Amino acid sequence: MTNWILLLVALGIILLGATVFTNGLEWFGKKMNLSDGAVGSVFAAVGTALPETLVPIVAILFGSSEAGHKIGVGAIIGAPFMLGTLALFISGLAVMFNRGKRDDYPVMRVDTVVMRRDMEYFLALYALAIAASFLGGHPVIKTFIALVLFLVYGGYVLKTLRCENDTCHVVEEADIEPCYFAPRSHDPHMTIIAFQVLGSLLLIVWGSYIFVDKVQIISLQMGISPFILAMIIAPVATELPEKFNSVIWINKGKDTLAIGNVTGAMVFQGSVITAIGIMMTEWRLNTAALLTVALTFASVGIAYVQLRWKRHLTPGTLLVGGAFYFLFLVLIFMGKI
C-alpha cells in the first residue's frame, strides 16, 4: 500500500512540475511574440511532453537493467499512443460539448496548414523510429536514425517558429494563465520565467525518480510487465491532465492552440523521445508495443486523411481515437497481449 501511495505522490510531483513548466514556457512564447501555432505546437507541446521525456531517461539510467529498459520503452511508446487516440478523443468531445457556441459546427477552427504539417512530420518520423526496431540493432544504423530524428525535429521547430502561412497570429495573454511565479504581473521579467522553468524541471526529475522506483516494485508484486504498467500509467497520469489545456482553448474557440498542443507533442514524442530510446536501449518492440503503434497510425491517419481531402477537421473524426484506446485496454485485461 505504501508503494502505491508513493507512486501517486510521485505522479503528483511530476504533474505539478509539468504544470508550472508549461506555464513558464507559454509565457516565454508570449514574451518573444510568437504565434499561437508556435506556442501550441512547440512550447506548450514540449512543456507537456517533458515528463514523458524524463521518465524513460530516469528509468533507463537508474532502473534495473531489464525492468528499467522496459519502463523506459513503455513510456516512450505509450505517449504517442495516448496522444494520438485518447487526447484527440477528448478534444473531439470538447468541440461537441461547445457546439451551441459555434455557428460553423461541426467544422473545427483549426489552421489546416499547421495541423497537416504536424501530422505529416509525426507520421514520417515515427514510422522511421519504428523501422529502426527491425534493422537488427546495429549501432551505426541506430545512431544515424537517431540523428536524423533530432535534425528533422529541429527543422520542424524552425519552420513552425517562422510561421510561414498568413493565418498565424500572436498568442494573446487571455490564452494563458497568469505566470505562477508572478501572478499579479501582466509582464513578468524573463529572469522570473527562467527561474520558474528551471525549478519546475527539478520537480519533474525528482518525481520521475520516485515513479520509476515504485513502478519496478509494484510490477514485481502484481506480476505485471513493467512495460505495460509504464505504458498505461505514465502517459495518462503525467501528460493527459495537461492536455486539458486543449479543452480550455477549445472552449475559447482557439482550436489551433488546442489541437496543436496535441499534434506538436506527438511530433516531439515521435522524434526526440524515440531517438533517445533508440540510442539508450536495444529498441526491440514487442507485440503490445507494435499494436499500439498500429492503432496510433490508424487514429492519426484518419484525421490526416480528412484534413488532406476535405481541408477541414471535424470532432467525429477525433472520436475514433477513443475507440482505438478502449480496444487496447480490453485486449490487455483479456490477457490477449
Order of alpha helices (4+ residues) and beta strands (2+ residues): alpha-alpha-alpha-alpha-alpha-alpha-alpha-alpha-alpha-alpha-alpha-alpha-alpha
